Each structure stands twice: as structure tokens, then as C-alpha cells.
């Protein structure tokens, strides 16, 4: 793992650390359910599915284009982004099954839980943070793999 981190640019490592700090373990009470229109819910899931499909095809350009502008600035290139995903999110990058779970909001950002079953049978729970861009399209701000005990992982 440390060898993989050494290959990542400093900004990528910083992003991963900041993303982990977004939700402090045990702070599930911060999640407040709000109404999100059915079309928005469907669009969020479609955006995530498009990125997962891009990962499956090793289509770095499409996967990177779905990320928010902040993520794009952070990683700079699609190749850097894919290298980070391969190293830090193997359960997301290559999986057998993805199942959408609950949605919630915290600090004005929408969260989508996704349960993954890896090709090796191991399960993981991911938390996607979503935002609307200036054009009104949903974009992925980040993905965090939850540890056991966090949000039912």
C-alpha cells in the first residue's frame, strides 16, 4: 500500500486524506434525510453507473469527465485519476456487483451509498458525494470506502 501511495502525486494523497475527514466515524447523526426528486435520484445513480462502466472498460477519459471540476483540477489528467482509483479503490474499480442503497444529505451535498461485491466475493460499502455543476448536471465529488461500523458497513 505504501508503495502505491508513493506513486501518487501529493495532491492526490491530500485529496484522499481530506475526503476521509469529510465524515468523521460515528457521526451518522449528521446525516439528514431530505427530499430529492425522483429524476435527480435516477440521474445520480446513472452518473455513478456511467463512471463504473468507464472503469470496467478502462476508459479513463469518460471516468474523469464524470468527476467534479474540483477533482479534475486536483488530479490534472485522466491518467492520474485512473491511477489513483486503481490503487485506492480496487473494490470500486473492479467489482462483480454494485447495488445502490440509501441517499442522504450533509452540509448541502448529496450522498449515495453503494454496496459492492468484488470479483473475489469480498463486500464493500462506498459513499459517493455528489454535487450539481454550473450547468445543472450531477458530478461526483468523491467516493469513500467505509470501514465496518460506519453507516452499517
N, C-alpha and C positions, 0 to 999 in steps of 0.2 A: 504494500500500500504506500509506504513512504517513497519508494522508487517512482511510483505513478505520480505522486504529488510533486516530486522534484521536476518532472517533465512539464507540469502545468505552469503557465505564466502566473506571476504573483497576483495579478488582478483576478484570475480565475480562483485561486485559493482564497483570496479575500472575499470574493462573492460567495463561495461555499460557506465560509465562516459566518458571514452576515446573514445568509439565508437560514442557517441553523439557529441564529439568535432571534429570528423573526417570531417564532413561537417558543416560549420557554416551556420545557417539560412540566406537566402538571397544571398548565394554565388553561385547561379546557373550558373553564368558566368564562373566558374571554370571548369565546365563540358565541355569536348572537345570530340566531336564525332570522332572516328577513325574507321578504317575498322577492323572487326573481321570476320574471316572465318565463313561460314555457319556451318561447323561441330563444331567449337568452340562454336558458339551461341547455337546450339542444345544441346551440351554437358553441357553447363552451366545450361540451363533450365532443363535438365534431372537430374542433380545433385540436384538442388533445389526441383524438384518433388520427388526424392527419399527421401530427408530429410522430406518433408511434409508428405509423405506416412508413414515414420517411426514414426513421431509424431502421426499420426492418429491411428497407431497400438500400441502406447506406447512402441515402440521398441527403447529404449534408446541407445543400443549398435550401431545400424545402424545409428541413427541420429548423435551420437557422432563421429562415424568413418568418416562421411562426412565433419565434421568441420576441419579446418586447424590445423596443428600441434601446432601453437601458441594458438589456442582456447583450444585444448586438454590439453596443459600444464597448461593453466590458470585455467581450471576447475578441472583437475585431474581425475575425474571419470565421466562415463556416467550418473550416478545418479545425481551428482551435476549439470551437464549440463542440464538435463531434468528439474530439479527443477527450474533453472533459467528461462528456456523457458516458463514453465507453469506460473511462477509468472510475468515475464516481457513482454511476448509476447502472451497473450491469443488469440489474433486475428489470429496469425500465427499457434499456437498450435492446436486450434480447429476452423476450418473455413468451410463454406459451399462451397465456390468457390475461386479459385486462378486464376488470369489472368495475363499473362506476358505482360509487357509493353516495354518501350524503354530500350536501353542499351547505356551506355556512359563509358568514362574512365576519371579518375582523378588520378594524381600522380602515373601513371603506373598500377593502379588497375582497373579492370572492374566492373562496377555497373549494376545491373539488377533490374529494377523496377517491383514490383509485386503488383497487386491490389487484395485485399482480401475482400470478403463479409463474415461476421461472421454468425454463426448459428442464431444469433439474428437479422440479417439483417443489422447491422452496417458495414460500409465500412472503410477500412484502406489501406494506401499505404505504402509498405515496400520497402526499398532499401537494396539489398543484395550486399555485397562487395565480389568479387571473386578473386582467385589467382591460378596459376598453382603451384603444388608441384614439388619436385625434380624429380619425375617420369613422370611429364608432365600431371598429372591429375588435373582437376579443383576441388578446395576445397572452402568451404565457410569460409571467414574471419569473417564475421559478418552480422547482419541484424539490420536495424534501421527503426523504425516506424516514418514516417514523420508527422509533425503537419500540420494543414490547412495552406495553403500559401507557403509551402515548395514544390518545384517541382510539383506544381499543385495538391497537396493533398487536 
